[in-house]
Every structure is written in C-alpha cells, then in structure tokens.
C-alpha cells in the first residue's frame, strides 16, 4: 500500500433541465462536505398590468 492519498474531488455535474426548471450544482468550496444545488424556476404564467374596465 502506498501513502499517496489524493484529496477527494467531487465530479462536475451538468445542468439538469426539465419543464420550467433548471438545476445546477453550486461551486465547490474547500473544506465543505455538502456541495448543494440551486434550483431556478421559470415563470409558468405571464403577468399583465391591470387596466380598469370600460364604463358603460
């Protein structure tokens, strides 16, 4: 056995794309056990500014 130990490096995972959702891996910081992921949601509906209706 050799004492040549390499520090564990987490593999880079590609972005995940689903319907209206994108998941991407956060940056790896040294000494941190859990890397984590960020979830980006795209809007499902369009927002329209309110206008008062016409009066009869």
C-alpha positions, 0 to 999 in steps of 0.5 A: 500500500502506498501513502499517496492519498489524493484529496477527494474531488467531487465530479462536475455535474451538468445542468439538469433541465426539465419543464420550467426548471433548471438545476445546477450544482453550486461551486465547490468550496474547500473544506465543505462536505455538502456541495448543494444545488440551486434550483431556478424556476421559470415563470409558468404564467405571464403577468399583465398590468391591470387596466380598469374596465370600460364604463358603460 
